[in-house]
Structures are given as C-alpha cells and as structure tokens.
Amino acid sequence: HAPERGLDQVRRSEESVVIASWPVYPPSWRQTGIENRVGRMQELVRAVRDVRNRYLLDSRKELELKVRCNPEVAADLQSLKPFLELLAGIGSLECGPAITRPNQSASHVHPDFEAYVCLAGLIDPVAETARLQKLLQEKQKAIAGIQSKLSNESFVQRAPAEVVQQQKESLDDLANQVKAIQENLVSLDRKS
C-alpha cells in the first residue's frame, strides 16, 4: 500500500512489519516542555483516580480538586482543565500558591504540586477513621517486625547486604505510609 515510508527521511518499506526497523524520531522533534506538562497532568489524573478507588467513590460523581502550586503550574493546569475534567472526573478545579488543604480531604504530593481531593459529604468519617486506625495498626506492626529484624545483629551479619538494604527501604516506606495515614486521620477529625 505504501512502498515508501519514513518519518524524517523516506525509506523503502520492509516486506513485513515483523522485520521492519523501529522508527527513529529526530531529536529536534522532542519537546520536553510538552512532555513535562503531559506528565504532570497524568500524575494528577492518577492521583484523583487513586482517591476514587481507595474510598470507593462513584465514578460518575464529580470531585472537587484543589492544587497548591506556583502560578506558572496553576496557569498550565487551568489550560488543561477540560482534559482533567474528562480523565479524572473533576467538577471544579482551584489552583495556585494560596490554596490550603481543606478539611476531610485526601492529598497527593508531587514535586510540582500538592493536590487535595475534597471528601466532605462523600465518605462516612467515622467508618473511614476506623478503617484508617486499623490500617495504622497493621503498618505499625510491620514496622515493629522490621525493626526487630534490623536490631538483631545475627540477621544483619548473616543476611545478604541487598536483603538488609531492602528491609531498610521497606522500613522507610512504611514510615512514610504511617505519616500519610496519621495526616489523613487528623484531616478526618477536623470539622467541616
């Protein structure tokens, strides 16, 4: 159908796509600014969808999203609002450097922004508090187990270095999860 193909230069087509070479884009076509914008938007959509899944929120329910960021990122997110509405299911978007975390909200931190999805009226604070407290106990129990392993000199000396390092990384990850759970508990305790 197309005997000649190519992106930046014309080449003869191969007899089968299986043996054809992968197209190579010229470096001049790469636009890191656009890649960063789309990456930031994807991360924000992912965060909102994660909140929906975590709190079992109806996918048709439009969410209120507030984003603390610098004015440049705020302007960019406002220009991408139609895509955010479609992909993340948000009904309202506020962004800028003066945004504060609303009561009863889930948060997501990114190097370029902090996003808050408002949950007031969407979740049962009492049930969510009970769920988070149970989860907190599980995480603290896991932390105690890892700390017990790492404080055992026999384990540290006999285990391969990568296993010990993995345990330390797991401990750091669990500590971050505990901090996030505690912040969510504090947010749920605040009155709307």
Sine and cosine of phi, psi and omega as CSV:
sin_phi,cos_phi,sin_psi,cos_psi,sin_omega,cos_omega
0.00,0.00,-0.62,0.79,-0.01,-1.00
-0.73,-0.69,1.00,-0.05,-0.07,-1.00
-0.92,0.39,-0.39,0.92,0.04,-1.00
-0.85,-0.52,0.74,-0.67,-0.02,-1.00
-0.70,-0.72,0.17,-0.99,0.09,-1.00
0.53,-0.85,0.39,-0.92,0.01,-1.00
-1.00,-0.10,-0.89,0.45,-0.02,-1.00
-0.98,-0.19,-0.32,0.95,0.07,-1.00
-0.58,-0.82,0.56,-0.83,-0.08,-1.00
-0.98,0.22,0.71,-0.70,0.03,-1.00
-0.73,-0.69,0.39,-0.92,0.11,-0.99
-0.94,0.34,0.63,-0.77,0.02,-1.00
-0.97,0.25,0.46,-0.89,0.05,-1.00
-0.99,0.16,0.29,-0.96,0.00,-1.00
-0.96,0.29,-0.32,0.95,0.04,-1.00
-0.53,-0.85,0.55,-0.83,0.01,-1.00
-0.92,0.40,-0.41,0.91,-0.02,-1.00
-0.89,0.45,-0.57,0.82,-0.03,-1.00
-0.97,-0.26,-0.01,1.00,0.00,-1.00
-0.94,0.33,0.55,-0.83,0.03,-1.00
-0.97,0.26,0.49,-0.87,0.00,-1.00
-0.95,0.31,0.65,-0.76,-0.01,-1.00
-0.92,0.40,0.61,-0.79,0.01,-1.00
-0.91,-0.41,0.83,-0.56,0.00,-1.00
-1.00,0.08,0.64,-0.77,0.06,-1.00
-0.92,0.40,0.62,-0.78,0.01,-1.00
-0.83,0.56,-0.46,0.89,-0.02,-1.00
-0.93,0.38,-0.31,0.95,0.01,-1.00
-0.98,0.18,-0.29,0.96,-0.06,-1.00
-0.97,0.25,0.75,-0.66,0.01,-1.00
-0.81,-0.58,1.00,-0.10,-0.08,-1.00
-0.90,0.44,-0.50,0.86,0.03,-1.00
-0.87,0.49,-0.71,0.70,0.02,-1.00
-0.93,0.37,-0.64,0.77,0.04,-1.00
-0.87,0.49,-0.65,0.76,0.02,-1.00
-0.91,0.41,-0.67,0.74,0.02,-1.00
-0.87,0.49,-0.75,0.66,-0.02,-1.00
-0.92,0.40,-0.64,0.77,0.04,-1.00
-0.88,0.47,-0.67,0.74,0.03,-1.00
-0.90,0.44,-0.69,0.72,0.02,-1.00
-0.90,0.43,-0.68,0.74,0.02,-1.00
-0.87,0.49,-0.67,0.74,0.01,-1.00
-0.90,0.44,-0.64,0.76,0.02,-1.00
-0.92,0.39,-0.68,0.73,0.05,-1.00
-0.88,0.47,-0.70,0.72,0.02,-1.00
-0.86,0.50,-0.67,0.75,-0.01,-1.00
-0.90,0.44,-0.69,0.72,0.00,-1.00
-0.92,0.40,-0.68,0.73,0.03,-1.00
-0.90,0.44,-0.60,0.80,0.04,-1.00
-0.89,0.46,-0.67,0.75,0.04,-1.00
-0.89,0.46,-0.69,0.73,0.04,-1.00
-0.84,0.55,-0.72,0.69,-0.02,-1.00
-0.93,0.36,-0.69,0.73,-0.05,-1.00
-0.89,0.45,-0.65,0.76,-0.05,-1.00
-0.98,-0.19,0.14,0.99,0.05,-1.00
0.80,0.60,0.75,0.66,0.00,-1.00
-1.00,0.06,0.59,-0.81,0.01,-1.00
-0.87,0.49,0.74,-0.67,-0.05,-1.00
-0.92,0.39,-0.33,0.94,0.01,-1.00
-1.00,0.06,-0.23,0.97,-0.03,-1.00
-0.97,0.23,0.85,-0.52,0.03,-1.00
-0.97,0.25,0.72,-0.69,-0.05,-1.00
-0.98,-0.21,0.43,-0.90,0.08,-1.00
-1.00,-0.08,0.81,-0.58,-0.05,-1.00
-0.86,-0.51,0.76,-0.65,0.08,-1.00
-0.84,-0.54,0.70,-0.71,-0.07,-1.00
-0.77,-0.64,0.86,-0.51,0.10,-1.00
-1.00,-0.01,0.85,-0.53,-0.05,-1.00
-0.31,-0.95,0.12,-0.99,0.03,-1.00
-0.97,0.25,0.29,-0.96,-0.07,-1.00
-0.85,0.53,-0.56,0.83,-0.01,-1.00
-0.91,0.41,-0.72,0.69,0.03,-1.00
-0.92,0.40,-0.61,0.79,0.03,-1.00
-0.87,0.50,-0.71,0.70,0.02,-1.00
-0.89,0.46,-0.65,0.76,0.02,-1.00
-0.90,0.43,-0.72,0.70,0.00,-1.00
-0.90,0.43,-0.60,0.80,0.05,-1.00
-0.89,0.45,-0.62,0.79,0.01,-1.00
-0.94,0.34,-0.41,0.91,0.01,-1.00
-1.00,-0.10,0.13,0.99,-0.08,-1.00
-0.82,0.58,-0.68,0.73,0.02,-1.00
-0.85,0.53,-0.60,0.80,0.02,-1.00
-0.95,0.32,-0.65,0.76,0.03,-1.00
-0.89,0.45,-0.65,0.76,0.03,-1.00
-0.88,0.48,-0.69,0.72,-0.05,-1.00
-0.95,0.31,-0.74,0.67,-0.13,-0.99
-0.99,0.14,-0.54,0.84,-0.05,-1.00
-0.96,-0.27,-0.22,0.97,0.01,-1.00
0.94,0.33,0.66,0.75,0.03,-1.00
-1.00,-0.09,0.53,-0.84,0.03,-1.00
-0.99,-0.17,-0.54,0.84,0.03,-1.00
-0.65,-0.76,0.54,-0.84,-0.01,-1.00
-0.72,-0.69,0.83,-0.56,0.14,-0.99
-0.85,-0.53,0.72,-0.70,0.05,-1.00
-0.52,-0.85,0.46,-0.89,0.00,-1.00
0.45,-0.89,0.07,-1.00,-0.05,-1.00
-0.96,0.28,-0.32,0.95,-0.07,-1.00
-1.00,-0.05,0.04,1.00,-0.03,-1.00
-0.93,0.36,0.70,-0.71,0.08,-1.00
-0.90,-0.43,0.37,-0.93,-0.01,-1.00
-0.94,0.35,0.83,-0.55,0.03,-1.00
-0.97,0.26,0.38,-0.93,0.09,-1.00
-0.90,0.43,0.50,-0.87,-0.01,-1.00
0.76,0.64,0.91,0.42,0.02,-1.00
-0.69,-0.73,0.43,-0.90,0.12,-0.99
-0.99,-0.17,0.58,-0.81,-0.06,-1.00
-0.85,-0.53,0.37,-0.93,0.09,-1.00
-0.60,-0.80,0.76,-0.65,-0.04,-1.00
-0.94,-0.33,0.74,-0.67,0.03,-1.00
-0.75,-0.67,0.45,-0.89,0.02,-1.00
-0.82,0.57,-0.49,0.87,-0.03,-1.00
-1.00,-0.08,-0.26,0.97,-0.09,-1.00
-0.31,-0.95,0.25,-0.97,0.22,-0.98
-0.85,-0.52,0.84,-0.55,-0.04,-1.00
-0.96,-0.29,0.63,-0.78,0.03,-1.00
-0.79,-0.61,0.84,-0.54,0.07,-1.00
-0.98,-0.20,0.88,-0.48,-0.06,-1.00
-0.96,0.29,0.78,-0.62,-0.04,-1.00
-0.92,-0.40,-0.02,1.00,-0.02,-1.00
-0.85,0.53,0.80,-0.60,0.00,-1.00
0.99,0.12,-0.12,0.99,-0.02,-1.00
-0.97,-0.23,-0.38,0.92,-0.03,-1.00
-0.79,-0.61,0.32,-0.95,0.10,-1.00
-1.00,0.00,0.95,-0.31,-0.07,-1.00
-0.85,0.52,-0.58,0.82,-0.01,-1.00
-0.92,0.38,-0.74,0.67,0.01,-1.00
-0.91,0.42,-0.64,0.77,0.00,-1.00
-0.92,0.38,-0.63,0.78,0.05,-1.00
-0.88,0.48,-0.69,0.72,0.03,-1.00
-0.89,0.46,-0.67,0.74,0.01,-1.00
-0.90,0.44,-0.69,0.72,-0.01,-1.00
-0.92,0.39,-0.60,0.80,0.02,-1.00
-0.91,0.41,-0.64,0.77,0.06,-1.00
-0.90,0.44,-0.70,0.71,0.03,-1.00
-0.89,0.46,-0.63,0.77,0.03,-1.00
-0.88,0.48,-0.68,0.73,0.02,-1.00
-0.89,0.46,-0.65,0.76,0.03,-1.00
-0.89,0.46,-0.71,0.71,-0.01,-1.00
-0.91,0.41,-0.65,0.76,0.01,-1.00
-0.92,0.40,-0.58,0.82,0.06,-1.00
-0.91,0.42,-0.67,0.75,0.03,-1.00
-0.90,0.43,-0.64,0.77,0.04,-1.00
-0.88,0.47,-0.70,0.71,0.00,-1.00
-0.87,0.49,-0.64,0.77,0.02,-1.00
-0.89,0.45,-0.70,0.71,0.01,-1.00
-0.93,0.38,-0.67,0.74,0.02,-1.00
-0.88,0.47,-0.60,0.80,0.04,-1.00
-0.89,0.46,-0.70,0.72,0.04,-1.00
-0.88,0.48,-0.74,0.67,-0.08,-1.00
-0.94,0.34,-0.41,0.91,0.03,-1.00
-1.00,0.09,-0.15,0.99,0.04,-1.00
-0.99,0.10,0.94,-0.34,-0.04,-1.00
-0.86,0.50,-0.58,0.81,-0.01,-1.00
-0.89,0.46,-0.70,0.71,0.03,-1.00
-0.89,0.46,-0.74,0.68,-0.07,-1.00
-0.89,0.45,-0.61,0.80,-0.04,-1.00
-0.98,0.20,-0.58,0.82,-0.10,-1.00
-1.00,-0.01,-0.48,0.88,-0.04,-1.00
-0.96,0.28,0.53,-0.85,0.08,-1.00
-0.86,0.51,0.53,-0.85,-0.05,-1.00
-0.84,0.55,-0.61,0.79,-0.01,-1.00
-0.93,0.37,-0.50,0.87,0.05,-1.00
-0.94,0.34,-0.67,0.74,0.03,-1.00
-0.90,0.44,-0.68,0.73,0.02,-1.00
-0.90,0.45,-0.64,0.77,0.02,-1.00
-0.89,0.45,-0.63,0.77,0.03,-1.00
-0.90,0.43,-0.65,0.76,0.03,-1.00
-0.91,0.42,-0.66,0.75,0.03,-1.00
-0.91,0.42,-0.63,0.78,0.06,-1.00
-0.89,0.45,-0.63,0.78,0.03,-1.00
-0.89,0.45,-0.70,0.71,0.03,-1.00
-0.89,0.46,-0.68,0.73,0.00,-1.00
-0.89,0.45,-0.69,0.73,0.02,-1.00
-0.90,0.43,-0.62,0.79,0.03,-1.00
-0.89,0.45,-0.65,0.76,0.05,-1.00
-0.91,0.42,-0.63,0.77,0.03,-1.00
-0.91,0.42,-0.65,0.76,0.03,-1.00
-0.89,0.46,-0.68,0.73,0.02,-1.00
-0.87,0.49,-0.69,0.72,0.00,-1.00
-0.91,0.42,-0.65,0.76,0.02,-1.00
-0.90,0.43,-0.68,0.73,0.01,-1.00
-0.89,0.45,-0.65,0.76,0.05,-1.00
-0.89,0.45,-0.64,0.77,0.03,-1.00
-0.92,0.40,-0.61,0.79,0.05,-1.00
-0.90,0.44,-0.67,0.74,0.03,-1.00
-0.90,0.44,-0.67,0.75,0.00,-1.00
-0.90,0.44,-0.63,0.78,0.01,-1.00
-0.94,0.35,-0.52,0.86,-0.02,-1.00
-0.95,0.31,-0.44,0.90,0.01,-1.00
-0.92,0.39,0.59,-0.81,0.04,-1.00
-0.99,0.14,0.58,-0.82,0.00,-1.00
-0.93,0.37,0.00,0.00,0.00,0.00
